[in-house]
Amino acid sequence: MVQGTLEVLLVGAKGLENTDYLSNMDPYALLKCRSQEQKSSVASGKGSDPEWNETFVFTVSHSATELIIKLLDSDGGTDDDFVGEATIPLEAVYAEGSIPTTVYNVAKDDEYRGEIKVGLTFTPEEARDEGFSEESFGGWRQSS
């Protein structure tokens, strides 16, 4: 099984549904890959078109098939509002090594709610040789 690191560049979003009726919303993203979860900074007052330009790194294997990005609106004192989410399949980045910044649809209740711009890079770990070389025993060698 190939393992490595998945680097996610969260650029920004456009056309999100504004969940704050009296002011611009304060969106942030939760990025989830299998059991690993990371949170972006809050784009305070950025409304429907936030920009983050933040990079996140996940340790992954090919059994991780998708990256889920949930967008929420930070609300002080009350529960944060769910704006929508994007599910990004990872097969292509495993095959290609990197995917340039691409736009993905954000959906809520199976309805289009805007788009998010994300770049992906996968770096495989060096394959480890499980066999023993003659130098793996503390340098002991037969003298010549």
C-alpha positions in Angstrom: 0.0 0.0 0.0 1.4 3.4 -1.0 1.5 6.0 1.6 2.5 9.6 1.6 1.5 13.2 2.3 -1.4 15.0 0.7 -0.9 18.8 0.6 -4.1 20.8 0.2 -4.0 24.4 -0.9 -7.3 26.1 0.1 -7.4 29.2 -2.1 -10.9 30.5 -1.6 -14.6 30.3 -2.5 -17.1 32.2 -4.6 -20.8 32.6 -4.7 -21.5 31.0 -1.3 -25.0 31.5 0.2 -24.7 34.2 2.9 -26.1 32.7 6.1 -25.9 36.1 8.0 -28.8 38.3 7.1 -27.7 41.5 8.7 -23.9 41.4 7.9 -21.3 39.5 5.9 -20.7 36.0 7.1 -17.3 34.9 8.6 -16.6 31.6 6.7 -14.1 29.0 7.6 -13.4 25.5 6.3 -13.1 22.1 8.0 -11.0 19.7 5.9 -11.4 16.0 6.6 -9.5 13.1 5.1 -10.5 9.8 6.8 -10.1 10.4 10.5 -7.8 13.5 10.2 -9.5 16.9 10.5 -8.0 20.4 10.2 -9.6 23.8 10.4 -8.8 26.9 8.4 -8.7 30.4 9.8 -11.9 32.4 9.8 -12.2 34.8 6.9 -13.8 37.6 9.0 -16.4 39.7 7.2 -15.5 38.2 3.8 -19.0 37.1 3.1 -19.8 35.0 0.0 -16.3 35.2 -1.6 -13.7 34.4 1.1 -10.0 33.9 0.4 -7.8 31.8 2.7 -4.6 30.8 0.7 -3.8 28.3 3.4 -2.0 25.0 3.1 -2.9 21.8 5.0 -0.9 18.5 5.1 -2.5 15.1 5.7 -0.8 11.7 6.0 -2.6 9.4 3.6 -2.7 6.1 2.0 -4.5 5.0 -1.1 -7.3 3.8 1.1 -8.2 7.5 1.6 -10.4 8.0 -1.4 -11.8 11.5 -0.9 -11.2 14.8 0.8 -14.3 16.5 2.3 -14.3 20.3 2.8 -17.2 21.6 4.9 -17.7 25.3 4.9 -19.2 27.0 8.0 -20.0 30.5 9.1 -18.5 31.4 12.4 -21.2 32.9 14.7 -20.1 34.2 18.1 -22.3 32.9 20.9 -24.4 30.5 18.8 -23.8 27.4 16.8 -21.9 28.0 13.5 -24.0 27.8 10.4 -23.4 25.0 7.9 -22.9 26.7 4.5 -22.2 23.6 2.3 -19.5 21.0 1.5 -17.4 19.8 -1.4 -16.3 16.2 -1.8 -13.1 15.9 -3.8 -12.0 12.4 -5.1 -8.3 11.7 -4.6 -7.7 9.0 -7.3 -6.4 11.6 -9.8 -3.9 13.2 -7.5 -2.5 9.7 -6.6 -2.0 9.0 -10.3 -0.8 12.5 -11.4 1.1 13.6 -8.3 -0.5 17.0 -8.3 -3.6 18.7 -9.5 -3.4 22.4 -10.2 -5.8 24.8 -8.5 -9.3 23.5 -9.5 -12.8 24.7 -8.8 -15.2 22.3 -7.1 -18.9 22.7 -6.5 -20.2 23.3 -2.9 -23.5 21.7 -2.2 -26.0 21.7 0.7 -29.0 19.4 0.6 -28.0 18.3 -2.9 -28.3 21.8 -4.2 -25.5 24.0 -5.6 -24.4 26.6 -3.1 -21.2 28.1 -4.7 -17.8 26.9 -5.5 -14.4 26.4 -3.8 -11.0 26.6 -5.3 -8.4 24.0 -4.2 -5.0 22.7 -5.3 -3.7 19.2 -4.4 -0.3 17.6 -4.3 0.5 14.0 -3.3 4.1 13.0 -2.3 4.6 9.3 -1.9 6.8 8.1 1.0 10.1 6.5 -0.1 9.6 2.7 -0.4 11.3 1.0 2.6 13.3 -2.1 1.9 12.2 -4.7 4.4 15.2 -6.9 3.7 18.4 -6.5 5.6 21.5 -5.3 4.0 24.8 -6.4 5.4 25.3 -2.9 6.7 22.1 -2.9 8.7 23.6 -4.8 11.6 25.5 -1.9 13.2 28.1 -1.9 10.5 29.6 -5.3 11.4 31.1 -6.8 8.2 33.4 -9.6 7.4 36.9 -8.2 7.1 38.7 -8.6 3.9 
